[in-house]
Amino acid sequence: MKSQSEILGLALIVVLIFLGLVIYVRFALTSDQNVAIPAQLMYKQLPVVLNDVLLQTNIQNCNNEQLRNVIMRCVEGQQVCGTYNTCEYARNWTIQKLNETLGEWRFAYIYNITVDGNTRSEFPAIFGRNCTRKNIDTEVFPSRLAGRLFEARLSICH
Amino acid sequence: MKKAQIRIFESIAVLVIFIIFVAIGLRFYTTAQMNDLRKVAAEFSELDAVKVTLLLSHMPELACSFEGRPDSSCMDLEKINAMKYLLNNTPWVFEHYLPIIGLSDVIVTELYPATDTIMLHNASIQNTSLRIARVTSLTIPKNIQDPETGYKKIGTFTVKTSAVRR
């Protein structure tokens, strides 16, 4: 009888230790999964700021026009990038700058342009990496150029 | 050895084992608490870095001007150079900005059309004696405007904020 109660006591201690370990491991794992608030803040800011920065940059080889004007000229069939095709140059330039920023920082992204609500075949969407995560922050930069609604949409996946 | 003595030893052994278990439990608990505290400290440090980065990047002293009004979406190249000169050569200006800049390295990098780096403030040179617990680096893209031509360039604004070990 005495040995039975001792075995029961030992079993109880083992169960308690096991429970303690399970609670500790679970606690440690759930803490790691939380993304810090500042990081989230910056993710929200990034597409807003970067989209703004890209569209307002003056492009040297395109009469120093801002990117948004160059894309608009591309859509309207005008030539402003010297001997280069305006649409090709604007798109390649955008791809390069997105690669140098979001690409370097290892973000997956989608960048697309619509004019009057329609996507344009002259400026197909740009995809950087495959988005495998569920958090996507999108920023639309709308402006009215030459009487038309121009929207540049940058989505960042993190 | 008498039976009573054996029982006393038994009780002592049980107590010792119990104390060992409690000590192990406390050790686990304090480790978990310390990890949590470190995470909270890191989060506060990051929040501080975000605050400093946003404050500095939106300062009218560095922002572009449009029709006499500051435009914080971009930074003025001349203002950046002037601020760098004043911070490094005018003690009262440095003291004025010290509560904001504090232990932060502030770096402006031009990415397009040319590549260039301007070290606006280098805290690590001035505070070599401090024990740094962690450095949080935040980079945000910014347009840098040349006021002479009015052209906007692509750049980044980086703030490396150091948290001191106490």
Interface residues (C-beta under 8 A of the other chain):
Chain A: I13 I17 G20 Y24 F27 A28 S31 A36 I37 P38 A39 L41 M42 Q45 L46 V49 L50 D52 V53 L54 Q56 T57 N58 Q60 N64 Q66 K97 E100 T101 W105
Chain B: F21 G25 F28 A32 N35 D36 K39 A42 E43 E46 L47 A49 V50 S73 C74 L111 Y112 P113 L138 T139 I140 P141 K142 N143 T149 Y151 K152 K153 I154 T156
